[in-house]
């Protein structure tokens, strides 16, 4: 098992790098795992390209609201299969918000069950060019999409750690799509399923600080049409979306009223 672990991470890392140049990249699933009323959880995480900020507020011991903001401002150079250098610039950003309910019973040893739902919106603005050959000729991609989602979490809440699973079901629609490659996904719809494995390690005397980790993937339940126009030519193929999820971050819990201090 220990020998397989490095290969597992390498597999998902390779998938995530490949996803950097595509039109869709999955964001991580959110887990609350806190029934203390009046607390505010603030987290930051790195998701291989995306940096995300999360905020979760407990309205009561059962209901909570959340919001996230992710950003990717990156410039990197890589070698193509033919040995040419290519430079890519990403200016991507997005946010999500919603609410959830917890304390929904138990499944076996998993005594913390949650259901949450919300809306995610993303803007992708990428440019790619060859710095050594015709750098003024640039390939670009600009797109916007939104995703409505419902998610179920089943977690073990222990003194020093949290462990469990998440399953998100999403409906995604492209609202704007412009690219030099000729692809056309404008107004196309996708249904997504995102399963993840979550592990959080708790620090500090009151266990108010967590190291959060997550591994999983996002896969489409349907295909979409890749329509490309090249001069007077036209082609149409089907595309199956798949994106890896690999996250590491920190999350701190702030008490916001005197009863929690």
C-alpha positions as CSV (number, residue, x, y, z in Angstrom):
1,X,0.0,0.0,0.0
2,X,2.8,2.4,0.9
3,X,4.4,1.7,-2.5
4,X,1.2,2.6,-4.3
5,X,0.7,6.0,-2.5
6,X,3.4,8.0,-4.4
7,X,2.0,6.7,-7.8
8,X,-1.5,7.7,-6.8
9,X,-0.5,11.2,-6.1
10,X,1.6,11.3,-9.3
11,X,-1.5,10.2,-11.2
12,X,-3.7,12.9,-9.9
13,X,-0.9,15.5,-10.2
14,X,-0.5,14.6,-13.9
15,X,-4.2,14.9,-14.5
16,X,-4.3,18.3,-12.8
17,X,-1.4,19.6,-14.9
18,X,-3.2,18.4,-18.0
19,X,-6.4,20.2,-16.9
20,X,-4.6,23.5,-16.7
21,X,-4.8,23.9,-20.4
22,X,-8.5,22.9,-20.8
23,X,-11.7,24.8,-20.4
24,X,-12.8,23.3,-17.1
25,X,-11.0,22.8,-13.8
26,X,-12.8,21.4,-10.8
27,X,-12.7,23.2,-7.5
28,X,-12.6,21.3,-4.2
29,X,-15.6,20.1,-2.2
30,X,-16.4,22.0,1.0
31,X,-17.0,20.3,4.4
32,X,-18.3,22.0,7.5
33,X,-17.8,19.4,10.4
34,X,-18.7,21.9,13.1
35,X,-22.0,22.1,15.1
36,X,-20.9,25.0,17.4
37,X,-23.3,28.0,16.9
38,X,-21.8,31.4,16.1
39,X,-18.4,30.3,14.8
40,X,-16.7,31.5,11.7
41,X,-14.2,29.3,9.8
42,X,-11.7,31.0,7.5
43,X,-9.6,28.8,5.2
44,X,-7.0,29.2,2.5
45,X,-6.0,26.3,0.2
46,X,-3.9,25.5,-2.8
47,X,-5.4,23.4,-5.5
48,X,-2.5,23.1,-8.1
49,X,-3.0,26.3,-9.9
50,X,-6.0,27.8,-8.0
51,X,-5.6,29.5,-4.7
52,X,-8.9,29.6,-2.8
53,X,-10.3,31.5,0.2
54,X,-13.2,30.0,2.1
55,X,-15.5,31.4,4.8
56,X,-18.1,29.3,6.7
57,X,-20.5,30.7,9.3
58,X,-22.6,28.6,11.7
59,X,-26.0,30.3,12.0
60,X,-27.0,27.6,14.6
61,X,-25.8,24.1,15.6
62,X,-27.5,22.8,12.5
63,X,-27.5,25.5,9.7
64,X,-24.6,27.2,8.1
65,X,-23.8,29.5,5.1
66,X,-20.6,29.6,3.1
67,X,-18.7,31.6,0.4
68,X,-15.5,31.0,-1.5
69,X,-13.2,32.9,-3.9
70,X,-10.6,31.3,-6.1
71,X,-8.0,33.0,-8.3
72,X,-5.3,31.8,-10.7
73,X,-2.7,34.3,-11.8
74,X,0.1,32.3,-13.4
75,X,2.7,32.5,-16.1
76,X,4.7,29.4,-17.0
77,X,6.8,28.0,-19.9
78,X,6.8,24.4,-21.1
79,X,8.2,22.3,-23.9
80,X,5.9,20.8,-26.5
81,X,6.2,17.3,-27.9
82,X,8.3,18.7,-30.8
83,X,10.7,20.5,-28.4
84,X,9.3,24.0,-28.9
85,X,8.9,26.4,-26.0
86,X,5.4,27.7,-25.2
87,X,4.4,30.3,-22.7
88,X,1.0,30.3,-21.0
89,X,-0.6,33.1,-19.0
90,X,-3.7,32.4,-16.9
91,X,-6.0,35.1,-15.4
92,X,-8.8,33.0,-14.0
93,X,-11.1,33.7,-11.1
94,X,-14.4,32.6,-9.6
95,X,-16.6,32.4,-6.5
96,X,-19.3,30.3,-4.9
97,X,-21.9,30.8,-2.2
98,X,-24.7,28.8,-0.6
99,X,-25.8,27.1,2.6
100,X,-26.2,23.8,4.3
101,X,-27.7,21.6,7.0
102,X,-25.9,19.2,9.3
103,X,-26.7,16.7,12.2
104,X,-28.6,14.5,9.8
105,X,-28.1,11.2,11.6
106,X,-25.3,8.7,11.0
107,X,-24.2,6.0,8.6
108,X,-22.3,3.3,10.4
109,X,-19.3,4.9,12.1
110,X,-19.8,8.2,10.2
111,X,-21.8,10.2,12.7
112,X,-21.5,13.6,11.0
113,X,-23.7,13.9,7.9
114,X,-24.2,17.2,5.9
115,X,-26.1,18.4,2.8
116,X,-25.2,21.7,1.2
117,X,-26.0,23.4,-2.0
118,X,-25.1,26.6,-3.9
119,X,-24.0,28.4,-7.0
120,X,-20.4,28.6,-8.5
121,X,-19.4,31.1,-11.2
122,X,-16.0,31.1,-13.0
123,X,-14.3,33.3,-15.6
124,X,-11.4,31.8,-17.6
125,X,-9.0,34.1,-19.5
126,X,-5.9,32.3,-20.9
127,X,-3.3,33.3,-23.5
128,X,-0.6,31.1,-24.9
129,X,2.2,31.9,-27.4
130,X,5.6,30.9,-28.5
131,X,8.3,33.3,-27.1
132,X,10.9,32.3,-29.8
133,X,8.7,32.0,-32.9
134,X,6.1,34.6,-33.9
135,X,5.4,35.7,-30.3
136,X,2.8,38.2,-31.6
137,X,0.6,35.2,-32.7
138,X,-1.3,34.2,-29.6
139,X,-3.8,31.5,-28.9
140,X,-6.5,32.8,-26.5
141,X,-9.4,31.4,-24.6
142,X,-12.1,33.5,-22.8
143,X,-15.1,31.8,-21.2
144,X,-17.7,32.1,-18.4
145,X,-19.8,29.4,-16.9
146,X,-21.9,28.8,-13.8
147,X,-22.5,25.6,-11.8
148,X,-25.4,24.8,-9.6
149,X,-24.6,22.0,-7.1
150,X,-25.8,19.8,-4.3
151,X,-23.4,18.0,-2.1
152,X,-23.5,15.2,0.5
153,X,-20.8,14.8,3.2
154,X,-20.3,11.8,5.6
155,X,-17.5,12.4,8.1
156,X,-15.9,11.0,11.2
157,X,-15.4,13.9,13.6
158,X,-12.6,12.9,16.1
159,X,-10.6,15.0,18.6
160,X,-7.5,15.3,16.5
161,X,-8.7,14.7,13.0
162,X,-11.7,14.5,10.6
163,X,-12.0,11.8,7.9
164,X,-14.7,11.0,5.4
165,X,-16.2,11.3,1.9
166,X,-18.0,13.9,-0.2
167,X,-20.1,13.5,-3.2
168,X,-21.2,16.6,-5.3
169,X,-23.7,16.6,-8.1
170,X,-23.5,19.7,-10.4
171,X,-25.2,21.3,-13.4
172,X,-22.8,23.4,-15.4
173,X,-23.6,25.8,-18.3
174,X,-21.3,27.8,-20.5
175,X,-22.6,31.4,-20.8
176,X,-19.7,32.9,-22.9
177,X,-17.1,31.2,-24.9
178,X,-14.5,32.7,-27.3
179,X,-11.3,31.0,-28.4
180,X,-8.8,31.2,-31.3
181,X,-8.9,27.4,-31.6
182,X,-12.4,27.6,-33.1
183,X,-14.0,25.5,-30.3
184,X,-17.6,26.4,-29.5
185,X,-19.1,25.4,-26.2
186,X,-21.4,28.4,-25.7
187,X,-24.7,27.6,-24.1
188,X,-23.8,23.9,-23.8
189,X,-24.8,22.1,-20.5
190,X,-22.9,19.5,-18.5
191,X,-24.0,17.3,-15.5
192,X,-21.0,16.5,-13.2
193,X,-20.3,14.1,-10.4
194,X,-17.4,15.0,-8.0
195,X,-16.4,12.3,-5.4
196,X,-13.6,13.1,-2.9
197,X,-11.8,11.7,0.0
198,X,-11.2,14.2,2.8
199,X,-8.7,14.2,5.7
200,X,-8.2,17.1,8.2
201,X,-5.6,17.2,11.0
202,X,-6.4,19.5,14.0
203,X,-3.9,21.6,15.9
204,X,-3.8,24.0,18.9
205,X,-5.3,23.4,22.3
206,X,-8.9,23.9,21.3
207,X,-8.3,22.2,17.9
208,X,-9.2,25.5,16.2
209,X,-6.6,25.1,13.4
210,X,-6.9,22.4,10.7
211,X,-4.6,21.1,8.0
212,X,-7.1,20.3,5.3
213,X,-6.4,17.8,2.5
214,X,-8.6,16.4,-0.2
215,X,-8.2,14.1,-3.2
216,X,-10.7,13.1,-5.8
217,X,-12.0,13.9,-9.3
218,X,-14.8,15.6,-11.3
219,X,-16.3,13.7,-14.2
220,X,-19.1,14.6,-16.6
221,X,-22.2,12.3,-16.9
222,X,-22.7,13.4,-20.4
223,X,-20.6,14.5,-23.4
224,X,-20.6,17.9,-25.1
225,X,-20.0,18.8,-28.8
226,X,-16.7,20.3,-29.7
227,X,-17.5,22.4,-32.8
228,X,-14.5,23.7,-34.7
229,X,-14.3,26.0,-37.7
230,X,-11.1,26.2,-39.8
231,X,-11.6,28.7,-42.6
232,X,-14.2,27.0,-44.8
233,X,-13.9,23.7,-43.0
234,X,-16.0,22.5,-40.1
235,X,-15.7,19.5,-37.7
236,X,-17.6,18.3,-34.7
237,X,-16.5,15.8,-32.1
238,X,-17.7,14.8,-28.6
239,X,-15.8,15.7,-25.5
240,X,-15.8,13.9,-22.1
241,X,-14.8,16.2,-19.2
242,X,-12.6,14.9,-16.5
243,X,-10.6,17.0,-13.9
244,X,-8.5,15.8,-10.9
245,X,-9.0,17.4,-7.5
246,X,-6.0,17.6,-5.1
247,X,-6.1,20.2,-2.3
248,X,-4.0,21.2,0.7
249,X,-4.8,24.1,3.0
250,X,-5.3,25.6,6.5
251,X,-8.5,26.5,8.2
252,X,-9.0,28.4,11.4
253,X,-12.1,28.7,13.6
254,X,-13.0,32.0,15.2
255,X,-15.6,32.2,18.0
256,X,-17.9,35.2,17.2
257,X,-19.9,35.5,20.4
258,X,-19.1,35.3,24.1
259,X,-20.7,32.0,24.7
260,X,-18.0,30.3,22.6
261,X,-15.0,32.0,24.1
